[in-house]
Amino acid sequence: MLAMWVFLAYGASIALALFLIYMHHARWHWHVLSVLAAFVVGLTPPVPWFDGATRDLLYGSLFLFLLAWGLGEPFAHRFHHHGMRQASR
């Protein structure tokens, strides 16, 4: 597999997580559960029938998405987009 695909998939998963943090505010417990789910995905042994580079790319993208979404909230809290409700006041 080309390194370009790896960087593209991992970058897209992190960018999507940061975009969702920016657009939507979720409670703190969802972010904690996201970090825990990332570690569960990362520490899960591989399924015997689903092996290879595709599995690694899928698991890695999911792990990075969950980890970035879970850990990114405390750093991006002040940059939340509040939509039209706040702009009309």
N, C-alpha and C positions, 0 to 999 in steps of 0.2 A: 504494500500500500504506500502510496506517495505521502511524504511528510506534509504536503500541502493540504491533503484531505484531513489529516489529523489536526493541524492548526485551524483549519476552517471550521471543523465540527466543534472543537473545544472553544474556540473564540465565539462561535455563534451561541453556544450554550451559556457562556458567561455573559455575553451581551444581552441575551434574552432575560436572564435572571436580573441583571442590573436595570433593564428597561421595566420589568415588572415591579421591582422595588420602587422605582421612580414614579410609576403611574398609580400604583395601588398600595394602600397602607394596610398591613395585616397585623394582627395582634402578635405579641412577643412569643407566645407559646407555639405558634405555627413555625416561626423561625427556628426555635429550639428543636421541634420535631423534624424540621427539614435537615438540620445538621445530623441528628441521630439517624435519619433515613439514609443520608449520604454515607455514613459509616457502615450501616447495614449493607448497602449496595457494594461498597468498597471491600468489605470483608467477606462477602458471600462467595463460597467456592463456585467455580465455573460449572455450568450445566454440561454434562457429557456430550449431549447431542448438538449443543450450540457452542462450537469452539472455533477460534480463529481470530483474524483481525477485525472482522465485523463485530464480534462480541466485545472485543476490547474497546473499539470505538464507541459502541453503544453504552457500555457500562461506564466508560470514562466520561462521556458527555453527560450522562445522567448524574454521576457523582459530582462533577464540577458544577452543574446547574444547581443541584440541591445545596451544595456547600456554599456557592457564591450567594444564593438567595438567602440562606440561613445566616451567614456571617456578614453579609453586606448591609443589613438593616441598621445596625448601630452607627455605621459610618455614613450612611446616606439618609439618615432620618430628617435632617434639616433641609434636604433638597427635594422633598416630596412635592409632587405636582398635585395641587388640590382642586383642579378643574374650574368649572365656571361658577361654582357656588361662591368661592372667595373673591373672584374677579368682579362679580356684580355688586359687591357690598361697597 
